[in-house]
Amino acid sequence: MATFTSSLPDNLLDKLSALAKELQLPKNRIIENALEIYLEQVEKASYINSYKQAATDKDILMVAEEGMQEYFTAVNNSEAN
C-alpha cells in the first residue's frame, strides 16, 4: 500500500477526528471510504453525461437502432423455431 500525505483545513480535520473517535475507526479508513464513494459518484456522473451526449448523436442513435433491429430479428427467428 502506498503512502499519501496531504493537508486539510483545520475545521475539516476537526470533523474527521470527531467522527473517527465516535466510530472508533482510524482517520485514514474514513478518508479511504469517503474517497471510494466519491470516485464511484464521479464515475456514475461520467456515464450519465456520456449517455446524455449519445442521446443527441444521430450516428450513435442510428447504430443503436440497427442493433435493436438485429436483436428483434434474432428473437423472432428463435421463436419461430
Backbone hydrogen bonds, N-H to C=O, Kabsch-Sander energy under -0.5 kcal/mol:
donor,donor_aa,acceptor,acceptor_aa,energy
13,L,9,P,-2.4
14,D,10,D,-2.4
15,K,11,N,-1.9
16,L,12,L,-2.4
17,S,13,L,-2.6
18,A,14,D,-2.3
19,L,15,K,-2.4
20,A,16,L,-2.7
21,K,17,S,-2.2
22,E,18,A,-2.5
23,L,19,L,-3.0
24,Q,20,A,-1.0
25,L,20,A,-1.8
29,R,26,P,-0.6
30,I,26,P,-1.6
31,I,27,K,-2.5
32,E,28,N,-2.4
33,N,29,R,-2.6
34,A,30,I,-2.6
35,L,31,I,-2.6
36,E,32,E,-2.3
37,I,33,N,-2.2
38,Y,34,A,-2.5
39,L,35,L,-2.7
40,E,36,E,-2.0
41,Q,37,I,-2.1
42,V,38,Y,-2.3
43,E,39,L,-2.2
44,K,40,E,-2.5
45,A,41,Q,-2.5
46,S,42,V,-2.0
47,Y,43,E,-2.2
48,I,44,K,-2.6
49,N,45,A,-2.4
50,S,46,S,-2.4
51,Y,47,Y,-2.4
52,K,48,I,-2.2
53,Q,49,N,-2.2
54,A,50,S,-2.4
55,A,51,Y,-1.9
56,T,52,K,-0.5
56,T,53,Q,-1.1
57,D,54,A,-1.2
58,K,56,T,-0.7
61,L,57,D,-2.3
62,M,58,K,-2.2
63,V,59,D,-2.2
64,A,60,I,-2.5
65,E,61,L,-2.6
66,E,62,M,-2.3
67,G,63,V,-2.3
68,M,64,A,-2.3
69,Q,65,E,-2.1
70,E,66,E,-2.1
71,Y,67,G,-2.1
72,F,68,M,-2.8
73,T,69,Q,-2.2
74,A,70,E,-2.3
75,V,71,Y,-2.5
76,N,72,F,-2.7
77,N,73,T,-2.4
78,S,74,A,-2.1
79,E,75,V,-2.1
80,A,76,N,-1.7
81,N,77,N,-0.9
